[in-house]
Amino acid sequence: MDEFHLRQSEAVQKAASMLKEGKLVAFPTETVYGLGAIATSDESVARIFAAKGRPSDNPLIIHIGNKDQLFEWAAKVPEAARILMEKYMPGPITLVLPHRHNLAVNVTAGLPTVGIRMPDHPVALALLNEVGTPVAAPSANRSGKPSPTTAEHVWQDLAGRIDGILDGGPAGIGVESTVVDLSAEVPVLLRPGGITLEELRETLGEVNVDPGIRDQKQVPRSPGMKYRHYAPKGEMWLVKGDPQKMVLYIQKRVEEAKERGKRVGVLTTEENKEKYQADCVVAAGSRQDPTSVARHLYDALRHFDEQKVEMIFAESFQEQGLFYSVMNRMKKAASGKIVEV
């Protein structure tokens, strides 16, 4: 074993020991960094809510290190769940199932179901298997802010509030896991994520969509989606419509805001980056590569905060495939402020 892997193995063992002692440790997954605590300890889980400033009625997802563990915590595992486990676990999917009432009550916020996932990240799996008990882990950021995709993001948000950060490099996917409720007869998509709605329907057939995803006025039922999320400090507007009109409209709004003395930013892609004149222009990947946009979205939103941008105008995408998940996060970041041109 080379020196790097030896150091990483030692770090995993130390992080696992800290979790077992009831401490909070941030760790990498393939989606974003999670803030972990032992899922059977009410006291440890309560520290997650305190560190994040997260409302206690917002349930958490538990993370497991192997598929067999799911049956220890889920009271019922229907055929649809087994199909998703076989195809997508480990991976960016969370299965919402009835639980056995053997978890900390504050993990589930008193609900009869719990979200369970097995991340596809070697460091996360090593940690979870070393711990041997499910780890509750929402995103490792202050509640409401863009999710962290690097250890540095975690440090910026939670330094002094948590006990450790296990650095596993940048997250690969960049948006959170897809959450599917399998407690009803027909599966329900509660949160779009790394596995697309099209992939779910191809795998399972009929899949309903929670009204809270489509309607900003409805409260979504997914863990981590009930309150304002993913938002930069600056006021953000999402612009939809014909691509050429979108560019012209955004530049006009930028100029108007600058005349009012605002520091203005534009969230765009590589294809349009050179078309804007603003205080801060950020390209979050390419329109031809949805994975690149998903991977860089949260880092882009955080960059606007670093540049003290007061107003942000963001280009939109067609809501299909992975861009459906990206647009879900952008709508939340904009708090529903959407303009069609």
N, C-alpha and C positions, 0 to 999 in steps of 0.2 A: 504493500500500500504506500503510495507516494505521500510526501509531507502534507500536501494540501488536503487530501482525503483523510489523513490522520487527524489534522487539526479540525476538520469539519465533523468527524466522528466524535471527537472530544466535545465540541460545541453542542452537538445534538444531545449527548449524554448529560451535559450540564443543564441544558434547557429543559430536558425531561425531568431532571431532579428538581429544578425550580418549580415546574408545574405541579409535581407531586407534593411539594411543600405549600401549595396554595398560592403561588405567585403568578403574576401575569407575564407571559412571554409572547412577543410578536414573531410570526414565522411566515416563510414564503409559501405560496401555492402557485398553481399554474395560472390562476385568475388574478388575484390581488394578494397583498399581505393580510393575514388574519391576526387578530389579537386573542390569544388562547388562554383558557382557564379550564381546570378539570370540571367536566360537565355534571358530575355527581355532587359537587360541593356548592351549596347555596352561598356560602361566604365568599368563595373564590369567584363565582359567577357575578356576584354583586359588585365585585371590584371592577369587572369589565364595564358595567353600566356607569360606575363612578368615573373611571378613567376617560371614557368616551364622551360623557355627558349625554348618554343615551337614555331615552325614556324607558322605564322598567316594564311597560306593557308591550314592548317591541320584542317578540321572541327571537331566539338565537338559533343558528344552525350548528349541529354537532358534527365533528369530523372523526372518521374512523380510519384505521390503518389497513384493514382487510375486510373483504365482503362478508365473511362469516360473522363479524361483529354486529352487522346490521340486525341480525335475527335476535340478538340479546337485548336490543333496545326497542325494536318495533314489535308491536303486539300482533299485527297482521300484515302480511306481505303478499298482495295480490299478484296475479300473473303478469299484469302490465309492469309492475315494479321489477319483477324478476327479469323481464325482457330488457328493460332499461339498464338494470345492473349488469347484465351480460354484455350489452353493447357499449355502454358508456362509462362503466366504472372500472378502474379509476378514471376520472374525468370531470369536466366542468358542469356537473349536474347534481341537483339536490332533490331527494325524494321526500315528500311530505307524507308521513304515515302515522297511524295511531301508535302511541307509545305505551310502554309497560308500567308507567308510573314509578320507574326506578332512576329517574334523572332529577336533578335539582329543579324545584318548582319554578324558579325564576328563569330557567332556560326556555321553558315552553310558555311563559307568561300565563300559566293556568289553563292553557288550551289542551284538548285531548290528543293533539297531533304534534309531531316534531319533524323538523327538516334534518335529513341525514345525508352526508356526502363523504366521498373518498377522493381526496385530491390527487391529481396526476403530477406529483412533484417529488423527486427523490428525497429531498431534505424533509419535506412535510411527512412523507410516509415513514421515513426513518424515525422521526420524532414521535409520530403517533404510535408506531409499533413499540418503541422504547417505553412510552408511557403506559400502553396497554389498556387504557381507559379512554372513552370518548372525550374529545376536547371541544368545548364550546368556543366558537371563534367567529365573530363578526369582522368586518374590515377594520384594520388597525389604524384608524384615523379618528379625529374629533368628530362627533356626530354632526352630519350635515355637510361636511367638507368633501372634496373629491377623494375617492378611495386611493390608497397608497399602492404604487406598483414597484417601489424600491424601498430598501431599508432606510434610505435617507428621508423619504417622505414620512415614514413612521417616526423617525427621530424628530423631524420638524413639528409634528403634531403632538407627540406623546412623551417626549423627553421629560423625565421627572415624575411621570404619572404611572409608568410601568416598570417592571423589574429587569427586562432584557429584550434584546432583538436578535433573532437568529437570521443572519444575512445569507440569502441564497441567490443573490443576483436579481436582475429585473424580472418581473412577472411576464410570462409569455403571451397570455391572451389579453389581459388588461381590463376586461369587464367581468363582473362577478358571474357565478354559476347560474345556470338555468334552474328555476325552481318549479317543480311539477307536483301538484296535489293529487295523490293516488288514493285518497281516503274515500272518494265517491265512486260511483259506477263508471262515469266517464272522466278520464284524467283532465285536469285543469292546469293550464300554464299560469303560474302566479307571477313569475318574473322572467323575462327573456334574458338570455345570457350566452355563454359560449357554445351551447347546443341550440341550434335554431329551431323555430316552430316548424319549418318545413321538414327538418330531420325527424322531429318528434312524430309528426303525422305520417311520415313515410314508415316509421318504425311501428307505431301503435295503431294507426288508422285515425279514428275520431279523437281529437283533442280540443277541448274548449279553451277560451281565453278569458281570464278574469277581467270583469268590467273595469277594474281599477287601472289596468294597463292602458286601455283605450281612452278612458274618460278621466281627465285630471281632477274632476270634482268628486270622483268616487275614491274611497280609501282602499288601496290595494291590500290584499291579505297576506302577502309574502313577508317573511322575515326581512327586515332591513329596508322596507319600501313604504312604511306607513307615514313617515314624516319627510320633510324637505331634505333632499339628498344631493350629493355630488356637486354642490354649488360653490363657485368661486366667490370672492368677496364683492367683486364688481357686479353691477346690474347687467344681466345677460339677456339678449334677445335672439331668438331662433328665427331665421328667415327661410321660408319655403317658396318654391315656385320654379319657373323656367330658369335654367342655370345662368343665362346671360342677363336676364332681368334681375336675378338675385345679386349678381356682382355689382351692377349699376346701382341698385337700391342700397346695398350695404355701404358702398363708397359715399353715396349722398348722405346717409345717416351719420357716417363717420365725420364728414366735413361739418355737418350741423352741430354735432356734439363737441367737436374741437373748437368751434366758434364760441361755444358756451363755456370754454375753459376746461373741458373734461379731458382726462387722459383715456384714450380709446384704443381698444384692441379688436382684432379680427381673427376668428377661428376659421381656417380654411383648409385646403389640401394643396399638395405639391402642384397640381394642375393650375391653380389660380393664385398662388402666392404672390407672384409678381404684379398682379393686377390691382393691388391695394396700396394706398398711402395712408398709414395709420401709425400711432405711437408704438404699437406692438402687433406684428402680424405673425401668427403661428400656424404652421402646416402640420396637421395631425395625420400624417400618412397620405396615401393616394386613393382617389376615388376608384381606381381599378383594383385595389387591394383592401377589402374591408377589414381583414385581420390587422393591417398596419394602422388603420384608423382606430380600431378598438384598443390596440396595444398602446397607442400614444395619447388617447383622449384625456385621461386624468392628469397625465404629466403636463399636457398643454394647458388645462384649466389651472393647474397649480402655478404654471409659469406666469399667467396673467396676475396672480396674486403677488408673486415675487417682483413683478414690474409695476406694482401698485396701479393697475389698470382699473378705472372707475366704471367704464361701460364696455361691453363686449358684444359684437355682432357675429353670429355664427351661421355658416352655411348649413343647409340641411341635406339629407340623403333620402333616397327611395326606401321606404320601410319594408324591406324584405331581406331574408337571409340574416347575416350578422349585423347588417345596418339597422335592422329592426331593434336589436338590443342597444346599439349605439344611440339611435334616436330616442329610445326610452330614457336613457341616462341624460341625454341633452335636454329633453323636455323637463325632466326633474330639475336639472341644473338651472334652467331658465325660469323655473317656478311657473310654467305655463305661459310665459310671454312669447307668443308666436305670431309672426306676421306672414301673410301670404301675398306674393307679388305676381 
